[in-house]
Amino acid sequence: MNAIPMAPPQPELQWELPSRGRVGMFSLIAAESAIFTIFVVAYLFYIGKSLTGPMPNEVLRVPVLYTICLLSSSLTIHLAARALRHGSIKVFGILWFVTLALGATFLYGTAEEWHHLIYDEGLTISTNLFGTTYYSLVGLHAFHVTAGLIGLFAVLMFTLVGRVREEHAERVDVLSLYWHFVDAVWVVVFTVVYVIGR
């Protein structure tokens, strides 16, 4: 009687826990996504329901240049994180600075738009429903951009004093997740406010 051949032993599966930083950041992003969803739904619900002007199509200017700056910063932060993983600290520092500059330019664009709306068009948060929902939604995003810029600036300072090394790539990746989230949210906000809402 022939012996039944034994199956080769299967390699033992290795289970690795995800990093605490990534878990924490994904949890934060999930919570912030829920908050943004509420503000977006509120904006959509109140479109066209203002009883007095000004209306969006009368005062809003589409921020194409500043949007390009913010979305481009997702590419530069990705390239910066990749450079750090490969040990190129100098390239990382340059790309990180470019990311910071692009984000700051976008935030300047938001401030410029608000100045125009408040002082030239007379639109404040209490003018009408449009003003209330506009400043709430765009302001929430601007707050998140500001928080991201503070984080980017802190990393840049550590880089300039030589405290950022290749082994910090995972932490930089975690911070870059937040920045990608801020950029992705802007695509939604831009679509709702400057495309659908006009």
HELIX and SHEET records of a PDB file:
HELIX    1   1 ARG A   20  TYR A   46  1                                  27    
HELIX    2   2 PRO A   56  VAL A   59  1                                   4    
HELIX    3   3 VAL A   64  ARG A   85  1                                  22    
HELIX    4   4 ILE A   89  HIS A  115  1                                  27    
HELIX    5   5 HIS A  116  ASP A  120  3                                   5    
HELIX    6   6 LEU A  129  LEU A  160  1                                  32    
HELIX    7   7 GLU A  166  HIS A  168  5                                   3    
HELIX    8   8 ALA A  169  PHE A  190  1                                  22    
HELIX    9   9 THR A  191  ILE A  196  3                                   6    
END                                                                             
